[in-house]
Amino acid sequence: MQLREKMIKRLKIQSWRRGMKEMDLILGNFIDHSVSSLDEKDFQSYERLLLEEDQTLFSWISTRTGVPEEFDQIVEKIAQFTYSKY
């Protein structure tokens, strides 16, 4: 298994096992469907994003609070993916 494949597997596990069910569904579905389309910058940004608290992530994705500039692009992609499903 290549390094990137291992990283993808780890990100999928971290995305589906957040602790807050809403974030499990949002991030798990996003990474399952979008990981192959992420460029290296987005991939690294997503990896750092997973270090944030679920409540914080949920407020960013639901646009309740502003998103730090370093996460702007990846949060926008997650939000577009999530809201396009509904």
N, C-alpha and C positions, 0 to 999 in steps of 0.2 A: 504494500500500500504506500503510495506516494505521500509526501508531506502535506500537500494541499488537500488530498483526500482525507487525511487524518484530521486536519484543521476543520474541514467541512463537517465531518462526523461530530467533532467536539462542539462546533457551533450549533448544530441541529439539536444535540442533547441539551445544551445550555438554553436554547430557545424554547424547547418544549417543556422544560422542567424549571420554570421560573419561581413558582410558588403562588403567584396570583393567576388564577385561571384565565382571566381576560388576556393577560400578557402571554401566557402559554399559547393561546389560540392565535393572537395577533402575530407574535414573533415566529412561532412554529410554522404557521401557514406561509408567512412571508419567506422564511429561509428555505422551506421545502420547494417553493415555486420559483424563487428568484435567485438562488445562490449561483446558478450558472451564468446569470447575466450581470453579476456584480464585477466591476473592475477592481483592480488592486486597492485603489484608494477607498472605495466603498466597502470592500471586504475588511480592511483594517479599521475603518470607522465603525462598522458593525461590531467587530470584535471588541472595541473599546466601549461601545454603547451598552453591551451586555454587562458591563461592570456597574452600571447605574441601577438605582433602586426601581422596582416595578412601579411604584406610585409616581415617581418622577417621569418615567418613560410614558406611562399612560397619560399624564397631563400634557406632555409634549405632543403625542400622537393625536390626542383629542383636541388639540389647540387651546387648552385651558391656560397654559403658560407658554412663554416664549422658549424657543429652542436655542441652546448655545450654538454659536457659529460653526464650531467643529463638527456638530452633528446635523446641521441643517439639511444637507443633501440626502443623507441616509434616512433621516426621519421623514422627509418628504416622500421618498420612495416607499417607505413602509406605509405611510398614511394613504398614499394613492392606491397602493395595492389593496389595503384593507377596505377603503371606502368604495373601491370599484367593484367589490364583491357584493355590496348591498345596495 
